[in-house]
Amino acid sequence: MNGPLEAMLNEDFQKGYLKYLEEGKTDEIIELREFSGIAPVIDEKTKEAVQKGYIRCLEENCIDKIPYLKAFSGIEPVIDEKLTYLIQEKYVASFEMGRISEADKLKRFTGVSPSEDAVQRGYVNLLGKGWVEYAAALKGFSGIAPSDESVQRGYAGCFELGLINGVEAWANIAVKIKKFSGISPSKKIVEGYSDAYKKFLGAQK
């Protein structure tokens, strides 16, 4: 292969790498490497492309691609303001659905721990749905206990669902919330739901 043609092909392959790195397309990156036999040039443009790739992985819920992107490029994510925000929002989304294993991967892949705010937002959603077991898993993962505010909001969500789906079952869930958190329903909660949950709330006074 002559010099000018080789240089032209190399330039095209490097452009391809930049495009795929920015888009976080790890399968295409590997295929391009195998097809071309040419490794990507690691320069400032490549570093910027990889950072964009990390952002795309988080935005598109493809966190499993993060370690592949990191291993292929050898470039660690720069935890700037935007990436920090996306990581914390991803934690919240994982916590709210009880996907603690997904949150664990996120922590391992990025090296960033969940914030207090992300954890408390997770508790509000989980307790409000009556998912006490997932809340316990969240506590074990994060090492952060639910705040009084999070628990009270959890009680409120739980009691509201009980008015729709059956008071007795949700009163039993509220008992589990109290056992898990060590926090009783507030006076405001007791007064707001005393008629419907008289038997349960009467025992909390």
Rosetta blueprint (number, residue, H / E / L):
1 M L
2 N L
3 G H
4 P H
5 L H
6 E H
7 A H
8 M H
9 L H
10 N H
11 E H
12 D H
13 F H
14 Q H
15 K H
16 G H
17 Y H
18 L H
19 K H
20 Y H
21 L H
22 E H
23 E H
24 G L
25 K L
26 T H
27 D H
28 E H
29 I H
30 I H
31 E H
32 L H
33 R H
34 E H
35 F H
36 S H
37 G L
38 I L
39 A L
40 P L
41 V L
42 I L
43 D L
44 E H
45 K H
46 T H
47 K H
48 E H
49 A H
50 V H
51 Q H
52 K H
53 G H
54 Y H
55 I H
56 R H
57 C H
58 L H
59 E H
60 E L
61 N L
62 C L
63 I H
64 D H
65 K H
66 I H
67 P H
68 Y H
69 L H
70 K H
71 A H
72 F H
73 S H
74 G L
75 I L
76 E L
77 P L
78 V L
79 I L
80 D L
81 E H
82 K H
83 L H
84 T H
85 Y H
86 L H
87 I H
88 Q H
89 E H
90 K H
91 Y H
92 V H
93 A H
94 S H
95 F H
96 E H
97 M L
98 G L
99 R L
100 I H
101 S H
102 E H
103 A H
104 D H
105 K H
106 L H
107 K H
108 R H
109 F H
110 T H
111 G L
112 V L
113 S L
114 P L
115 S L
116 E H
117 D H
118 A H
119 V H
120 Q H
121 R H
122 G H
123 Y H
124 V H
125 N H
126 L H
127 L H
128 G H
129 K L
130 G L
131 W L
132 V H
133 E H
134 Y H
135 A H
136 A H
137 A H
138 L H
139 K H
140 G H
141 F H
142 S H
143 G L
144 I L
145 A L
146 P L
147 S L
148 D H
149 E H
150 S H
151 V H
152 Q H
153 R H
154 G H
155 Y H
156 A H
157 G H
158 C H
159 F H
160 E H
161 L H
162 G H
163 L H
164 I H
165 N H
166 G L
167 V H
168 E H
169 A H
170 W H
171 A H
172 N H
173 I H
174 A H
175 V H
176 K H
177 I H
178 K H
179 K H
180 F H
181 S H
182 G L
183 I L
184 S L
185 P L
186 S L
187 K H
188 K H
189 I H
190 V H
191 E H
192 G H
193 Y H
194 S L
195 D L
196 A L
197 Y L
198 K H
199 K H
200 F H
201 L H
202 G H
203 A L
204 Q L
205 K L
